[in-house]
Amino acid sequence: MPELCDNPATELVRLIAAGEISPVELLAACRARIEAVDGRLNAIVATCWPRARREAEAAERAVRAKEPLGPLHGLPLGIKDLTLTEGLRTTFGSPQFARFMPAKDQAVVAALRAAGGIVCAKTNTPEFGAGANTVNPVYGATGNPFAPELTCAGSSGGSAVALATGMLPLATGSDMGGSLRNPAAFCGVVGMRPSPGTVPNELHRLGWSPLAVDGPMARNVPDLALLFEVMARADPGDPLAAPARSPVPPEPPVKLAGLRIAISEDLGFAPVDKAVRRRFRQVIAPIGDLFGRVEAHDPPLDGADDCFEVLRAIAFVAAHKETYEQAPELLGPNILANVEQGLLMSLADVARAMTAQTEIYRRFLEFMADYDLLICPAMAVPPFPHRELYPSEINGQPLRSYFHWLALAYGLTLTGHPVICLPAGRDPAGLPFGIQLCGRRGGDRRLLAIAAALEQALQADPDLARPLPDLAALAASGT
């Protein structure tokens, strides 16, 4: 039977504001769920229950006193372990920071607290977010909630697992090569890669790069939109962030029948497993009838592989070159591979990649002028054992790098357009299957409105509705 923590975040906010439930009661329900199932999954890696309890009690008093309430008032939140949280251990999945206790919240965390959210847990991530498999030397592996021996993907794997199992109603993620879309797909939840600069990050080393973004994760699109509106804000510390502006009016409901849609199985360049292609066709067949015009059309992403490899390497050299030179033994294999690749590149390589991304952006902008939405698969392969860090081949063909299997995600990263991962039923093995919805540049709220309408249609079809893990089995097998 569903518990309090299984309710949508939007409903929990309403119930708290109406005095029908207590934030203390909700926090206790989340803690009980974590203690019941996380022993099998390892999604939650640090907690601050005493502080969270005090904040929940204060939130309860505010409701009774009829004080103004923030949009997240009383909601327990999970923060990815790449984001600084005051007084709550932040390790980045690295032994270098195994005991690091930040003295100050990162700005996005401060914004969540100011909106009434109660930060109670950190969620697991691979070392420095590298590799779409949530495994690190500090905390170990996070398992898939539908099959714990399989990967939940990453790097926001802990957040996705916590959401899928009802441990927390909302959680944060971040995304470069699909780091919040990938685990959303493997765990049956929703994740949004916003337009660069929409969710500021004042700590980005490469502040002018549009590749890495922070974004919201949730169990459904209305919850996703709730968290997005708090995370999206102005911050002069991020050079890509939009300036402060008046409140944005709500996006009107979307009628899917009026939309023009492009469908692509592989974005024209990405390796995709044959079984994933078959399932994608099965998913698209019924939902295609919902839209006004649907066309099979691959976007113009020529050169995406080489472009992303170079730009990704630049980011890792910027972040880890000093450690690589002074104490390389402190870095895991994924980090070492990226740094070493970057150190072999030349200024000509960098110039070529930056030029290529600009060209990809402009071609994609022209492509999307004809469409309201591009739909493609979220993941190129089904979930695999988390002891295997990454797949080495797809359809018998070797992959060019340890992250080449993520081309469906990083191809869209390069375009600078907003993307949402939406659950679309299960694959033939009974595991979650996800699709990516890419909207027009800067149209984040419009994309959320489209995703909400499509989600509603998917939930009405038993074959395409969001799958739910077996919580009783997880609790029984936990240690």
C-alpha positions in Angstrom: 0.0 0.0 0.0 1.4 3.5 -0.9 2.8 5.5 2.0 2.9 9.2 2.6 6.3 9.5 0.9 4.9 8.0 -2.3 2.6 11.0 -3.0 3.6 13.5 -5.7 5.5 16.5 -4.4 2.8 18.9 -5.7 0.3 17.1 -3.6 2.5 17.0 -0.5 3.0 20.8 -0.7 -0.8 21.2 -0.9 -1.4 18.9 2.1 1.3 20.6 4.2 0.0 24.1 3.4 -3.6 23.0 4.3 -2.4 21.5 7.6 -3.6 18.0 6.6 -0.1 16.5 7.1 2.9 17.6 9.1 6.4 18.1 7.6 7.6 16.1 10.6 5.4 13.2 9.6 6.6 13.4 6.0 10.2 13.5 6.9 9.7 10.4 9.2 8.0 8.6 6.3 11.0 9.4 4.0 13.4 8.2 6.6 11.5 5.0 7.2 11.5 4.3 3.4 15.3 4.9 3.2 15.9 2.6 6.1 13.7 0.0 4.6 15.0 -0.3 1.0 18.3 1.6 0.7 20.4 -1.2 2.2 19.9 -3.0 -1.1 20.4 0.0 -3.3 22.9 2.5 -1.7 21.4 5.6 -3.1 21.6 7.8 0.0 25.2 8.3 1.1 25.0 11.0 3.8 22.2 12.4 6.0 21.5 15.1 8.5 18.4 13.9 10.3 18.7 16.0 13.5 18.9 19.2 11.5 16.2 18.1 9.1 13.9 17.3 12.1 14.4 20.7 13.5 13.7 22.3 10.2 10.6 20.2 9.7 9.3 21.2 13.2 9.9 24.9 12.3 8.0 24.3 9.0 5.1 22.9 10.9 5.0 25.9 13.3 5.0 28.2 10.3 1.9 26.5 8.9 0.1 26.8 12.2 1.1 30.4 12.5 -0.3 31.1 8.9 3.1 32.5 7.8 3.9 32.9 4.1 5.0 29.5 2.7 7.6 28.9 0.0 6.9 26.7 -3.0 8.8 23.7 -1.5 7.6 24.3 2.1 8.3 21.2 4.2 9.5 18.9 1.4 12.5 16.7 2.1 15.1 17.0 -0.6 18.0 15.0 -1.9 21.1 16.8 -3.2 23.5 15.1 -5.6 26.9 14.6 -4.0 28.6 17.0 -6.4 26.9 20.0 -4.8 28.1 21.7 -1.7 25.8 21.4 1.4 26.7 23.3 4.6 27.5 20.9 7.4 26.6 17.8 5.3 29.4 15.7 3.9 30.2 16.3 0.2 32.7 13.9 -1.3 32.2 14.1 -5.1 32.7 10.4 -4.9 36.4 10.9 -4.5 38.8 9.7 -1.7 40.3 13.2 -1.9 37.2 14.6 -0.3 36.0 11.6 1.8 35.8 13.7 4.9 35.0 17.1 3.4 32.3 19.1 5.2 31.4 22.3 3.4 31.1 25.5 5.5 28.6 27.0 3.1 25.8 25.9 0.8 26.2 26.2 -2.9 23.8 28.9 -4.3 21.3 26.4 -5.7 21.0 24.7 -2.3 20.5 28.0 -0.6 17.7 28.7 -3.0 16.0 25.4 -2.2 16.2 26.1 1.5 14.8 29.6 1.0 11.9 28.1 -0.9 11.1 25.9 2.2 12.8 22.7 1.2 14.4 20.6 3.8 17.8 19.2 2.7 18.1 15.8 4.5 20.3 13.6 2.2 23.1 13.5 -0.3 22.7 11.1 -3.2 25.4 8.9 -4.7 27.4 9.7 -7.9 30.4 8.3 -9.7 33.8 10.0 -9.0 33.4 13.6 -10.0 30.4 12.6 -12.0 32.5 10.8 -14.6 30.9 7.8 -16.2 27.3 6.9 -16.5 27.5 4.2 -13.9 27.1 5.3 -10.2 30.1 3.6 -8.7 32.8 5.3 -6.7 35.6 4.3 -4.3 34.1 6.2 -1.3 30.6 4.7 -1.2 30.6 1.9 -3.7 27.9 1.1 -6.3 24.2 2.2 -6.4 21.9 -0.5 -7.8 19.0 -0.3 -10.1 15.7 -0.3 -8.1 14.2 -2.8 -10.6 17.3 -5.2 -10.5 19.8 -4.1 -7.9 22.7 -6.0 -9.5 22.3 -3.8 -12.6 23.4 -0.2 -13.1 21.1 2.7 -12.4 23.3 4.7 -14.8 24.6 8.1 -13.8 26.0 10.3 -12.8 22.8 11.4 -10.9 22.1 7.7 -10.1 21.5 8.1 -6.4 18.9 10.8 -7.1 17.1 8.7 -9.6 17.0 5.6 -7.4 15.8 7.7 -4.4 13.0 9.1 -6.4 11.9 5.8 -8.0 11.6 4.1 -4.6 9.8 7.0 -2.8 12.8 7.7 -0.5 12.5 11.4 -1.4 9.9 13.5 -3.3 12.4 15.6 -5.2 16.1 15.6 -5.9 18.8 17.5 -7.8 20.9 16.3 -10.7 23.5 17.6 -13.1 24.1 16.8 -16.7 26.9 17.0 -19.3 26.7 13.8 -21.3 23.3 12.8 -20.0 24.1 12.5 -16.3 20.6 13.2 -15.2 18.7 11.9 -18.3 20.5 8.5 -18.3 19.6 7.5 -14.7 16.1 8.8 -15.2 15.7 6.5 -18.1 17.1 3.4 -16.3 15.0 4.1 -13.1 11.7 5.2 -14.5 11.6 8.8 -13.4 11.8 12.2 -15.1 14.9 14.4 -15.4 15.4 17.7 -17.2 18.5 19.1 -18.8 17.6 22.9 -18.9 18.9 25.4 -21.4 22.5 26.4 -20.4 22.4 29.3 -17.9 18.8 28.7 -16.8 19.9 27.0 -13.6 23.1 28.9 -12.6 26.1 27.3 -11.0 28.6 29.8 -9.6 31.3 27.2 -9.1 31.7 26.0 -12.7 35.4 26.2 -13.6 34.6 26.8 -17.2 31.8 29.3 -16.7 31.5 30.2 -20.4 31.0 26.5 -21.5 27.4 25.4 -22.1 28.1 21.7 -21.6 27.6 21.1 -17.9 24.2 22.2 -16.3 22.3 21.5 -13.1 18.7 20.4 -13.3 15.7 19.0 -11.5 14.7 15.3 -11.1 11.3 14.0 -10.0 8.7 11.3 -10.3 6.4 13.2 -12.7 6.5 16.3 -14.8 4.4 18.6 -12.6 6.8 17.8 -9.7 9.7 18.4 -12.1 8.3 21.8 -13.0 7.9 22.7 -9.3 11.6 22.1 -8.6 12.6 23.7 -11.9 11.0 27.0 -11.0 13.0 27.2 -7.8 16.3 26.1 -9.4 15.9 28.5 -12.3 17.0 32.0 -11.2 19.5 34.8 -11.7 23.1 34.6 -10.5 25.8 36.9 -11.7 28.4 34.4 -10.6 27.5 32.3 -13.6 28.4 34.2 -16.8 25.7 32.3 -18.8 22.9 32.9 -16.3 20.1 35.1 -17.5 19.6 38.5 -15.6 16.9 38.9 -13.0 13.5 39.4 -14.6 9.8 39.7 -13.6 8.0 36.4 -12.7 7.3 34.3 -15.8 3.5 33.7 -16.4 2.4 30.1 -16.4 2.7 28.2 -19.7 -0.8 27.4 -21.0 -1.9 23.8 -21.3 -0.7 22.2 -24.5 -2.8 20.4 -27.1 -0.6 17.7 -28.5 -2.7 17.5 -31.7 -1.4 20.9 -32.7 2.3 20.0 -32.5 4.8 19.1 -35.2 7.1 16.3 -34.1 10.4 14.8 -35.5 11.2 11.2 -34.6 14.7 9.8 -34.7 15.9 6.4 -33.6 19.6 7.3 -33.4 19.9 11.1 -34.0 21.6 10.1 -37.3 24.9 9.2 -35.7 24.6 7.4 -32.4 25.1 3.6 -31.9 21.9 2.1 -30.6 21.2 -1.5 -29.6 18.8 -3.3 -31.9 16.4 -4.2 -29.1 16.3 -0.5 -28.0 15.3 0.4 -31.6 12.5 -2.2 -31.7 11.1 -1.0 -28.4 11.3 2.7 -29.4 9.3 1.9 -32.5 6.7 0.1 -30.3 6.5 3.2 -28.1 6.2 5.7 -30.9 3.5 3.8 -32.8 0.7 4.6 -30.4 1.8 8.1 -29.3 2.5 9.3 -32.8 -1.3 9.5 -33.3 -1.5 12.1 -30.5 0.4 14.7 -32.5 -0.6 16.9 -35.5 2.3 16.0 -37.7 4.9 13.3 -37.2 8.0 12.8 -39.4 10.9 10.5 -39.2 13.8 13.0 -39.5 17.3 12.8 -38.1 18.8 16.1 -36.9 22.0 17.4 -38.5 24.6 16.4 -35.8 27.5 15.5 -38.1 30.8 15.6 -36.2 29.2 15.3 -32.7 31.5 12.5 -31.5 34.8 14.3 -32.1 33.4 17.6 -30.9 32.1 16.2 -27.6 35.3 14.2 -26.9 37.4 17.4 -27.2 35.1 19.7 -25.2 34.7 17.1 -22.5 38.4 16.6 -22.2 38.9 20.3 -21.8 36.6 20.3 -18.8 38.5 17.4 -17.2 41.9 19.0 -17.8 40.7 22.2 -16.2 39.4 20.4 -13.2 42.0 17.7 -12.6 45.3 18.5 -14.3 47.0 19.6 -11.0 46.0 16.4 -9.2 47.0 14.3 -12.2 50.5 15.8 -12.2 51.0 15.7 -8.4 49.1 12.7 -7.2 47.5 10.7 -10.1 46.9 7.7 -7.7 44.1 9.8 -6.2 42.1 9.7 -9.5 40.0 6.8 -10.8 40.2 5.3 -14.3 37.5 7.5 -15.9 39.1 10.7 -14.7 42.6 9.6 -15.8 41.3 8.6 -19.2 39.7 12.0 -19.8 42.7 14.0 -18.5 45.2 12.0 -20.5 43.1 12.3 -23.6 42.9 16.1 -23.1 46.7 16.5 -22.6 47.3 15.0 -26.0 45.2 17.5 -27.7 46.4 20.7 -29.4 45.0 24.2 -29.6 44.0 23.3 -33.1 41.9 20.5 -31.7 40.2 22.9 -29.3 39.5 25.4 -32.0 38.1 22.7 -34.3 35.8 21.4 -31.6 34.5 24.9 -30.6 33.8 25.7 -34.2 32.1 22.4 -34.7 29.8 23.0 -31.7 28.8 26.4 -33.1 28.0 24.8 -36.4 26.0 22.0 -34.8 24.0 24.6 -32.8 23.2 26.6 -35.8 22.2 23.6 -37.9 20.0 22.3 -35.1 18.4 25.6 -34.6 17.4 25.6 -38.2 16.2 22.0 -37.9 14.0 22.8 -34.9 12.4 25.7 -36.7 10.1 23.1 -38.4 9.3 21.2 -35.2 7.9 21.8 -31.7 9.6 18.6 -30.4 12.2 16.0 -31.3 11.7 12.6 -29.8 14.4 9.9 -29.6 15.4 7.0 -27.2 17.1 8.0 -24.0 19.6 5.2 -23.7 21.4 3.2 -26.4 21.5 -0.1 -24.4 19.4 -1.7 -21.7 20.8 -1.7 -18.1 23.8 -3.9 -17.6 25.6 -5.2 -14.4 27.1 -2.3 -12.4 30.3 -4.2 -12.0 30.9 -3.5 -15.7 31.8 0.2 -15.8 30.6 0.7 -19.3 29.7 -1.3 -22.5 32.6 -1.9 -24.9 30.4 -2.6 -28.0 26.9 -2.2 -29.3 25.5 -4.7 -31.9 29.0 -6.3 -32.1 30.7 -3.0 -33.1 33.4 -1.7 -30.7 32.8 1.8 -29.2 35.3 4.6 -29.6 35.5 5.6 -25.9 34.1 4.6 -22.5 31.3 7.2 -23.0 30.5 6.6 -26.7 27.4 4.6 -25.6 26.0 7.9 -24.4 25.9 9.5 -27.8 22.1 9.8 -27.8 22.5 12.1 -24.8 25.6 14.1 -25.6 24.5 14.7 -29.2 21.7 16.8 -27.7 23.9 18.4 -25.1 25.9 20.0 -27.9 22.9 21.7 -29.3 22.2 23.9 -26.2 18.5 23.0 -26.3 16.4 21.8 -23.3 15.8 18.1 -23.0 13.5 16.1 -20.8 13.7 12.3 -20.2 10.3 10.8 -19.8 9.4 7.2 -18.7 7.6 5.2 -21.4 6.8 1.8 -19.9 9.2 -1.1 -19.8 11.6 -2.9 -22.1 11.2 -6.6 -23.0 13.2 -7.5 -19.8 10.7 -5.6 -17.6 13.1 -2.7 -16.9 12.2 1.0 -17.4 12.4 2.4 -20.9 12.8 6.2 -21.4 12.5 8.6 -24.2 14.1 12.0 -24.7 12.0 15.1 -25.6 14.0 18.0 -27.0 12.4 21.3 -27.3 13.3 24.6 -28.9 16.1 26.8 -27.7 15.2 28.7 -24.5 11.7 27.0 -24.5 12.2 25.2 -21.2 8.7 26.0 -19.8 7.1 25.2 -23.1 8.9 21.8 -23.1 7.7 21.1 -19.6 4.1 21.8 -20.7 4.4 19.5 -23.6 6.0 16.8 -21.5 3.2 17.1 -18.9 0.6 16.6 -21.6 2.4 13.6 -23.1 3.0 12.1 -19.7 -0.7 12.2 -19.0 -1.4 10.3 -22.2 1.3 7.8 -21.5 -0.1 7.1 -18.0 -3.4 6.2 -19.5 -1.8 3.3 -21.4 -0.8 0.4 -19.2 2.0 -0.5 -21.7 3.5 3.0 -21.5 2.8 4.1 -17.9 5.7 4.8 -15.5 6.9 1.5 -14.0 7.2 1.0 -10.3 9.8 -1.1 -8.5 8.9 -3.9 -6.1 9.5 -2.1 -2.7 8.5 -5.2 -0.7 11.1 -7.3 -2.5 13.8 -4.6 -2.0 13.0 -4.3 1.7 13.1 -8.1 2.1 16.5 -8.4 0.4 18.1 -5.4 2.1 21.0 -5.7 4.5 
